[in-house]
Amino acid sequence: MNIKELAASLGLSTATVSKALNNKSDISSHTRKKVLAAAEKFGYRPNASARHLRSGKVGVVALLLPASDGGNIHTASFFMRIARGLQASLKESGLDPVIHITTDREGERQLLRKIIEQNRADAIILTDTRINDERIELLNELQFPFVTMGQSLALNGHFNWVDFHHEEMGRRCVRYALAKGAQRLAVATLGADSMHGQQFLDGCLEEMRRNNLDVDEALIFYGSVTEFSGEMAARQFMQQKKRPDFIIFINDFLLMGASHYLSTLTDCELNDQSMLCAAASSDFSSRIISSPCLFTVDHEVIGRRLGDAALRVIAEEESVASVLLSFPANPC
């Protein structure tokens, strides 16, 4: 039995049960005795590391970058700028962000447990959220404060997250392509378990169907945040018997790789770079490619919102206050 199940059996909130188990002064003796008796009856034992965390803060918020084997090194710059906004939000509370990098998902799971068991942070910020994210389930089970940069179906989405409106971004990319006269669209998004990759694709497909455009599965590519992935997407699209006349990329890293590859093809109708676009810009590509990125990323705002959310969960605020941001549009 976990703390949520114990609370449900008593008809109390998780926060109330947690306070009773940890002998907080703002809980009545009657409630404390009731909770302790039920815990004894059901054999519940509070998570030792979570209990220790709440009794002694360490002044650190751990920011976990997406697990990478080195192929998407450019994302480090992206998250460093977010970390600056995060630090600005946390500094008045005497907290510091600490960035962690892992090479694969197994290493990431081990790192999460080490942070918790060794009391290395007061809260964890997860990035690169997945459609069904086992990390979220783990942190919830261990009663460890966490925030995510991105949504997930885990816990039915009922946790503190900061995210962008990726579906609307996808819809607007399709509208941009149609305004350019495109009729056969290809979409390069992120891997099948990426939550925002799926949301972006859903928005693209919704707008395509609304405009009675055919959706060809061969013109959908699931990749990663790398230039190589963009090249692979372009290769797949150009191998089709009926090629696309416009390609939409979820971000400029994929666009850069595709743009370089397409420029080497002598028989490619997409040598006209105006028939490519990316949804989001990392600011990395602005001096390298001329194809438009339709939205900019305000790293400072993301970091500050993540910091605000981290402060809420560290303070054990019971209510969920997720934040859905809009991307500022770029002039095209």
C-alpha positions in Angstrom: 0.0 0.0 0.0 1.3 3.5 -0.8 0.4 6.8 0.8 -2.3 7.7 -1.7 -4.1 4.4 -1.1 -3.8 4.8 2.7 -5.2 8.4 2.4 -8.1 7.1 0.3 -8.9 4.4 2.8 -9.2 7.0 5.5 -11.0 9.6 3.4 -8.2 12.1 4.0 -5.9 14.0 1.7 -2.4 12.7 0.9 -0.9 15.9 2.5 -2.8 15.3 5.7 -1.7 11.7 6.0 1.9 12.7 5.2 1.8 15.4 8.0 0.4 12.9 10.5 3.0 10.3 9.7 5.8 12.9 10.0 4.4 14.2 13.3 3.7 17.7 12.1 2.3 20.1 14.6 -0.7 21.4 12.5 -2.4 18.0 12.7 -4.8 17.1 15.5 -3.9 14.3 17.9 -7.1 12.5 16.9 -6.2 12.6 13.2 -2.6 11.5 13.9 -3.8 8.5 16.0 -6.2 7.6 13.3 -3.6 7.7 10.6 -1.0 5.8 12.6 -3.5 3.1 13.6 -4.5 2.6 9.9 -0.8 2.5 8.9 -0.1 -0.2 11.4 -3.2 -2.2 10.4 -2.3 -2.1 6.7 1.4 -2.5 7.2 2.2 0.8 5.6 5.8 2.1 6.1 6.7 5.7 4.9 9.4 5.9 2.4 12.5 6.6 4.4 14.3 8.8 1.9 11.2 10.9 1.3 10.7 11.4 5.0 14.3 12.4 5.5 14.1 14.9 2.6 11.2 16.7 4.2 13.0 16.9 7.5 16.1 18.5 6.1 16.3 20.4 2.8 19.5 20.5 0.9 18.9 23.7 -1.1 19.1 22.0 -4.6 16.7 21.4 -7.5 17.9 18.7 -9.8 17.3 19.4 -13.6 17.6 16.2 -15.6 18.5 16.8 -19.2 17.2 14.3 -21.8 19.1 11.1 -21.8 21.7 11.2 -24.6 24.6 9.2 -25.9 26.1 12.4 -27.3 24.2 12.6 -30.5 22.1 15.6 -29.5 24.8 17.7 -27.9 23.2 21.0 -29.1 20.3 20.5 -26.7 22.8 21.2 -23.8 22.9 24.8 -24.9 19.1 24.9 -25.1 18.8 23.7 -21.5 21.6 25.9 -20.2 19.6 29.0 -21.1 16.6 27.5 -19.4 18.7 26.9 -16.3 19.5 30.6 -16.2 15.8 31.4 -15.9 15.4 28.6 -13.4 18.2 30.0 -11.2 16.6 33.4 -11.3 13.3 32.0 -10.0 15.0 29.9 -7.2 17.7 32.3 -5.9 15.4 34.2 -3.5 14.5 31.0 -1.8 18.2 30.0 -1.4 17.9 27.1 -3.9 20.3 26.3 -6.7 19.7 24.3 -9.9 22.1 21.4 -10.5 22.1 19.9 -14.0 22.4 16.1 -14.5 23.2 14.3 -17.7 22.8 10.6 -18.4 23.6 8.5 -21.5 20.6 6.2 -21.5 17.3 5.5 -19.8 18.7 2.8 -17.5 21.3 5.3 -16.3 18.6 7.8 -15.8 16.6 5.5 -13.6 19.6 4.7 -11.5 20.4 8.4 -11.2 16.8 9.2 -10.0 17.0 6.6 -7.3 20.5 7.8 -6.2 19.3 11.4 -5.9 16.4 10.3 -3.7 18.2 7.8 -1.6 21.2 10.0 -1.0 19.1 13.1 -0.4 20.8 15.1 -3.2 17.9 17.4 -4.0 14.7 18.9 -2.7 12.9 18.4 -6.0 13.6 17.0 -9.5 12.7 18.5 -12.8 12.2 16.0 -15.6 12.5 16.9 -19.3 11.7 15.1 -22.5 8.5 13.6 -21.1 7.1 10.5 -22.6 3.5 9.5 -23.5 3.5 7.0 -20.6 6.4 8.1 -18.4 7.6 5.5 -15.9 9.8 8.2 -14.3 6.7 10.1 -13.2 5.1 7.0 -11.8 8.3 6.2 -9.9 8.7 9.7 -8.3 5.0 9.7 -7.4 5.3 6.3 -5.8 8.4 7.4 -3.8 6.6 10.6 -2.7 9.4 12.7 -4.0 8.7 16.3 -5.2 8.9 16.7 -8.9 8.0 18.9 -11.9 8.2 18.1 -15.6 8.9 20.1 -18.6 6.2 18.5 -20.8 3.0 16.7 -20.3 2.4 12.9 -20.1 -0.5 10.5 -19.8 1.1 9.1 -16.6 -1.0 9.8 -13.5 -3.7 11.0 -16.0 -1.7 14.2 -16.4 -2.4 15.2 -12.8 0.9 16.6 -11.7 2.8 19.9 -12.0 4.1 20.5 -15.5 5.2 23.4 -17.7 4.7 22.9 -21.5 3.9 24.5 -24.8 0.8 24.2 -26.9 2.4 21.7 -29.4 -0.9 20.8 -31.1 -1.5 24.5 -32.1 2.1 24.7 -33.3 1.5 21.8 -35.6 -1.8 23.3 -36.9 -0.1 26.6 -37.7 2.8 24.9 -39.5 0.3 23.2 -41.8 -1.5 26.5 -42.4 1.8 28.1 -43.3 2.6 25.3 -45.8 -0.8 25.7 -47.4 -0.3 29.4 -47.7 2.8 28.6 -49.7 0.8 26.6 -52.1 1.7 23.1 -50.7 -0.5 20.2 -51.5 1.5 17.1 -50.4 3.0 17.5 -46.9 5.6 15.5 -45.0 6.1 15.8 -41.2 9.3 15.0 -39.2 8.5 14.8 -35.5 10.1 13.1 -32.5 10.1 9.4 -31.6 6.9 7.5 -31.0 7.2 7.7 -27.2 7.8 11.5 -27.1 4.8 13.3 -25.7 5.3 16.6 -27.3 6.4 14.9 -30.5 3.0 13.1 -30.6 1.1 16.3 -29.7 2.8 18.2 -32.5 2.0 15.4 -35.0 -1.6 15.3 -33.8 -1.9 19.0 -34.5 -0.4 18.7 -38.0 -2.7 15.7 -38.9 -5.8 17.4 -37.6 -5.2 20.5 -39.7 -4.3 18.4 -42.8 -7.5 16.4 -42.5 -9.5 19.6 -41.9 -8.2 20.9 -45.2 -9.0 17.5 -47.0 -5.3 16.7 -47.5 -4.2 13.0 -47.8 -2.2 11.7 -44.9 0.5 9.3 -46.2 2.2 7.3 -43.4 5.4 7.2 -45.5 5.6 10.9 -45.2 5.7 10.8 -41.4 9.1 10.4 -39.7 9.8 9.8 -36.1 13.2 10.9 -35.1 15.3 12.5 -32.4 16.7 16.0 -31.7 19.7 15.6 -34.1 20.7 16.9 -37.5 21.4 13.3 -38.5 17.7 12.5 -37.8 16.7 15.3 -40.1 18.9 13.9 -42.9 17.3 10.5 -42.4 13.8 12.0 -42.6 14.7 13.7 -45.9 16.1 10.5 -47.3 12.9 8.7 -46.4 10.7 11.3 -48.0 12.7 11.6 -51.2 12.6 7.8 -51.7 8.9 7.9 -52.1 7.3 7.5 -55.5 5.2 10.5 -54.8 7.5 13.0 -53.1 6.2 15.8 -50.8 6.2 19.4 -52.0 6.7 20.7 -48.5 8.3 19.3 -45.3 7.5 20.4 -41.8 10.0 19.7 -39.0 9.3 19.9 -35.3 12.5 21.8 -34.6 15.5 23.4 -36.4 18.0 20.6 -35.6 16.1 18.2 -37.8 15.6 21.0 -40.4 19.3 21.7 -40.6 20.2 18.1 -41.3 17.5 17.8 -44.0 18.4 21.1 -45.6 22.1 20.0 -46.0 21.0 16.6 -47.5 18.5 18.1 -49.9 21.0 20.6 -51.2 23.1 17.7 -52.5 20.3 16.3 -54.7 20.3 17.5 -58.3 16.8 16.2 -59.0 15.1 17.5 -55.9 12.1 19.8 -56.3 12.7 20.8 -52.6 16.0 22.5 -53.4 13.8 25.6 -52.9 14.4 26.1 -49.2 11.2 28.1 -48.9 9.3 24.8 -49.0 10.8 23.7 -45.7 9.9 25.0 -42.3 10.5 24.1 -38.6 8.1 24.7 -35.8 10.5 25.8 -33.0 13.9 27.5 -33.2 16.7 26.9 -30.7 18.4 30.1 -31.9 21.3 27.9 -33.0 20.3 27.8 -36.6 19.5 31.4 -37.3 22.9 32.1 -38.9 23.2 28.8 -40.7 19.9 28.3 -42.6 17.5 30.6 -44.2 14.4 28.3 -43.9 11.9 29.8 -41.4 11.3 28.7 -37.9 7.7 29.8 -37.1 8.1 30.1 -33.3 10.8 31.2 -31.0 11.6 29.8 -27.6 11.7 32.1 -24.6 14.1 30.2 -22.4 13.9 32.7 -19.6 10.2 32.2 -19.2 10.4 28.4 -19.3 13.1 28.4 -16.6 11.1 30.8 -14.4 7.9 28.8 -14.7 9.8 25.6 -13.9 11.3 27.3 -10.8 8.0 28.5 -9.6 6.5 25.0 -9.9 9.5 23.5 -8.1 9.0 25.9 -5.2 5.4 24.8 -5.0 6.1 21.1 -4.8 8.9 21.7 -2.3 6.5 23.6 -0.1 4.2 20.6 -0.4 1.3 22.5 -1.9 -1.4 20.0 -2.6 -3.0 21.7 -5.6 -1.7 21.1 -9.1 -0.9 24.2 -11.0 0.3 23.2 -14.5 1.2 25.9 -17.0 0.5 25.9 -20.8 2.7 28.4 -22.6 2.3 29.8 -26.1 5.3 30.1 -28.4 5.9 33.7 -29.7 5.5 33.7 -33.5 8.4 34.6 -35.7 7.9 37.0 -38.6 8.0 34.9 -41.8 
